[in-house]
Amino acid sequence: MVWAAPVAPSYHRERSVGRAHGRKKAAMFEWSEEHLMIREAVRRFVDEEIRPHVEELEHGDMPPYDILRKMFATFGMDVMARERFKKQIEREKAAAEAVARGEEPPPRKESGGDGGGMTMLPIIELCRVCPGMVTAMGVSMGLTSAAISSKGTIAQKERWVPELLTMEKVGAWAITEPGSGSDAFGSMKSTARRDGDQYILNGSKTFITNGPYADTIVFICKLDEGNPPEERKILSFVLDSGMPGLVQSKPLRKMGMHSSPTGELFLDDVRVGRDRLIGETEDLPAGGRDGAKATFMQERSGVAAMALGIIEECLQLSVQYAKDRVQFGKPIGEFQLIQEKLAKMEVARMNVQNLVFRTLEMGAAGHSMSLAEASAMKLYSARAATEVAMEAVQLFGGNGYMSEFRVEQLARDAKVLQIYAGTDEIQITHIAKDLLRA
Ligand SMILES: Cc1cc2nc3c(=O)[nH]c(=O)nc-3n(C[C@H](O)[C@H](O)[C@H](O)COP(=O)(O)OP(=O)(O)OC[C@H]3O[C@@H](n4cnc5c(N)ncnc54)[C@H](O)[C@@H]3O)c2cc1C
């Protein structure tokens, strides 16, 4: 059970971290005025542009991308993303030129702003209504673009990243295969074989978010040099939709997250040049595995914000229902068993919100979480969201089981937070491994 696991507000520790870096940062225990203004604006957008389309999004009649693009345009997120990317590339070019001249590259600015609050707020608000949209958006502009941004050459970044960051193009990040999930690297069968200056790619991937509609796909596979699979290097390639030999399936039918299309990819002798090999080298540090691992970390922190959105919405709907629904001559909110459910939901909301605030403070202070911390946060938040949403269904009784009352959708959507980006069991093994190593 996650209800009882209190997460202490982290502001005392974070305050001293801020000082240690010579920056006096206000402790974050509530959203700032600026955050609240953004939240209101996003909420209005969600009410006007998304809520009226939830049915179509839920039944797969409407892919989520056009609404996401509209959101980007409405809030200037596309323009900001392009500007940030331009500055990043200018910095990287300046650093590369300095290195070529035998000089020290200029120091990298690691931290800044509000640590990502302006990104978290749309995630939270969208998740109150349509968590699948966040999955589709996060995989495209987050995972896929980050996989290219973090290890790609400058030319590769300029070629693929800007349109992913603005959602003009849809991205997919493909590691999972029919026979390899939690043991993603160990059981991986997809291969790249050298053929002169080119590579020939084969394999199949499954459960790939945006797979059916992706324009740009990061395909992770092993370099087959005739050596045993466990010794093969991990390589990542960028593919474009429509390449000969690449087939993208229709969306798979699934339990929840219907507004996030999930599919399969089949590669049959897909021929690519070295320009599509991320980093244009077979010898990335840690054999290419650290790129994929950094992606897991990013996914894990995003899940806490998604969980918070689901929990906030379920709690708000449950409080209202507890006041309105009358049984045995009184509102059900007067029954202690119902009060206990509400109280536990509030505990979960506070804990997950504190985890989100901690992530933001760490980001603002230029710190990143360890794999164990990110795993603990993901484990706790995913369980909390699922339990809160299932308890909301219970509190609503028969109405909770009907889609009209919305908590059933949130309960189905929440469940996958315990499965993707590493299952609960895998988060536990990562936390324990880290604790026992000390
Ligand atoms: C909606 C959705 C979207 C997804 N999107 C993507 C995507 O965009 N890209 C992508 O590459 N993948 C994606 N995935 C795949 C997802 O990451 C995997 O489903 C997940 O990692 C689990 O792998 P698996 O399904 O093969 O389960 P398995 O690994 O087969 O696990 C089965 C069970 O065994 C348990 N288990 C496995 N190993 C251990 C162990 N060592 N100790 C204890 N228990 C263990 C698991 O926790 C689970 O309960 C998505 C999945 C879903 C459902």
Ligand as a Chemical Component Dictionary entry (heavy atoms), coordinates in Angstrom:
data_LIG
# 
_chem_comp.id                   LIG 
_chem_comp.type                 NON-POLYMER 
_chem_comp.pdbx_formal_charge   0 
_chem_comp.three_letter_code    LIG 
# 
loop_
_chem_comp_atom.comp_id 
_chem_comp_atom.atom_id 
_chem_comp_atom.alt_atom_id 
_chem_comp_atom.type_symbol 
_chem_comp_atom.charge 
_chem_comp_atom.model_Cartn_x 
_chem_comp_atom.model_Cartn_y 
_chem_comp_atom.model_Cartn_z 
_chem_comp_atom.pdbx_ordinal 
LIG C1  C1  C 0 0.825  1.456   -23.315 1  
LIG C2  C2  C 0 2.269  1.072   -23.423 2  
LIG C3  C3  C 0 3.149  1.915   -24.078 3  
LIG C4  C4  C 0 4.493  1.536   -24.236 4  
LIG N1  N1  N 0 5.340  2.359   -24.940 5  
LIG C5  C5  C 0 6.588  1.911   -25.239 6  
LIG C6  C6  C 0 7.424  2.678   -26.115 7  
LIG O1  O1  O 0 7.082  3.755   -26.567 8  
LIG N2  N2  N 0 8.643  2.166   -26.431 9  
LIG C7  C7  C 0 9.084  0.967   -25.952 10 
LIG O2  O2  O 0 10.199 0.573   -26.302 11 
LIG N3  N3  N 0 8.317  0.241   -25.091 12 
LIG C8  C8  C 0 7.079  0.677   -24.741 13 
LIG N4  N4  N 0 6.279  -0.061  -23.896 14 
LIG C9  C9  C 0 6.771  -1.327  -23.380 15 
LIG C10 C10 C 0 7.022  -1.325  -21.879 16 
LIG O3  O3  O 0 8.152  -0.574  -21.563 17 
LIG C11 C11 C 0 7.117  -2.809  -21.428 18 
LIG O4  O4  O 0 5.821  -3.357  -21.556 19 
LIG C12 C12 C 0 7.632  -2.940  -20.020 20 
LIG O5  O5  O 0 8.972  -2.575  -19.921 21 
LIG C13 C13 C 0 7.471  -4.393  -19.500 22 
LIG O6  O6  O 0 7.966  -5.311  -20.395 23 
LIG P1  P1  P 0 7.059  -6.574  -20.821 24 
LIG O7  O7  O 0 5.733  -6.050  -21.191 25 
LIG O8  O8  O 0 7.785  -7.366  -21.817 26 
LIG O9  O9  O 0 6.887  -7.423  -19.498 27 
LIG P2  P2  P 0 7.896  -8.544  -18.959 28 
LIG O10 O10 O 0 9.275  -7.993  -18.907 29 
LIG O11 O11 O 0 7.684  -9.780  -19.710 30 
LIG O12 O12 O 0 7.384  -8.724  -17.474 31 
LIG C14 C14 C 0 6.305  -9.592  -17.107 32 
LIG C15 C15 C 0 6.202  -9.573  -15.566 33 
LIG O13 O13 O 0 7.408  -10.092 -15.007 34 
LIG C16 C16 C 0 7.962  -9.149  -14.101 35 
LIG N5  N5  N 0 9.418  -9.231  -14.122 36 
LIG C17 C17 C 0 10.251 -9.172  -15.194 37 
LIG N6  N6  N 0 11.528 -9.220  -14.813 38 
LIG C18 C18 C 0 11.525 -9.309  -13.457 39 
LIG C19 C19 C 0 12.540 -9.388  -12.458 40 
LIG N7  N7  N 0 13.837 -9.344  -12.775 41 
LIG N8  N8  N 0 12.151 -9.461  -11.167 42 
LIG C20 C20 C 0 10.843 -9.479  -10.824 43 
LIG N9  N9  N 0 9.837  -9.404  -11.725 44 
LIG C21 C21 C 0 10.173 -9.298  -13.030 45 
LIG C22 C22 C 0 7.452  -7.789  -14.606 46 
LIG O14 O14 O 0 7.531  -6.807  -13.606 47 
LIG C23 C23 C 0 6.040  -8.149  -15.029 48 
LIG O15 O15 O 0 5.219  -8.165  -13.889 49 
LIG C24 C24 C 0 4.946  0.312   -23.687 50 
LIG C25 C25 C 0 4.057  -0.510  -22.992 51 
LIG C26 C26 C 0 2.728  -0.152  -22.867 52 
LIG C27 C27 C 0 1.805  -1.076  -22.140 53 
# 
loop_
_chem_comp_bond.comp_id 
_chem_comp_bond.atom_id_1 
_chem_comp_bond.atom_id_2 
_chem_comp_bond.value_order 
_chem_comp_bond.pdbx_ordinal 
LIG C1  C2  SING 1  
LIG C2  C3  SING 2  
LIG C2  C26 DOUB 3  
LIG C3  C4  DOUB 4  
LIG C4  N1  SING 5  
LIG C4  C24 SING 6  
LIG N1  C5  DOUB 7  
LIG C5  C6  SING 8  
LIG C5  C8  SING 9  
LIG C6  O1  DOUB 10 
LIG C6  N2  SING 11 
LIG N2  C7  SING 12 
LIG C7  O2  DOUB 13 
LIG C7  N3  SING 14 
LIG N3  C8  DOUB 15 
LIG C8  N4  SING 16 
LIG N4  C9  SING 17 
LIG N4  C24 SING 18 
LIG C9  C10 SING 19 
LIG C10 O3  SING 20 
LIG C10 C11 SING 21 
LIG C11 O4  SING 22 
LIG C11 C12 SING 23 
LIG C12 O5  SING 24 
LIG C12 C13 SING 25 
LIG C13 O6  SING 26 
LIG O6  P1  SING 27 
LIG P1  O7  DOUB 28 
LIG P1  O8  SING 29 
LIG P1  O9  SING 30 
LIG O9  P2  SING 31 
LIG P2  O10 DOUB 32 
LIG P2  O11 SING 33 
LIG P2  O12 SING 34 
LIG O12 C14 SING 35 
LIG C14 C15 SING 36 
LIG C15 O13 SING 37 
LIG C15 C23 SING 38 
LIG O13 C16 SING 39 
LIG C16 N5  SING 40 
LIG C16 C22 SING 41 
LIG N5  C17 SING 42 
LIG N5  C21 SING 43 
LIG C17 N6  DOUB 44 
LIG N6  C18 SING 45 
LIG C18 C19 SING 46 
LIG C18 C21 DOUB 47 
LIG C19 N7  SING 48 
LIG C19 N8  DOUB 49 
LIG N8  C20 SING 50 
LIG C20 N9  DOUB 51 
LIG N9  C21 SING 52 
LIG C22 O14 SING 53 
LIG C22 C23 SING 54 
LIG C23 O15 SING 55 
LIG C24 C25 DOUB 56 
LIG C25 C26 SING 57 
LIG C26 C27 SING 58 
# 
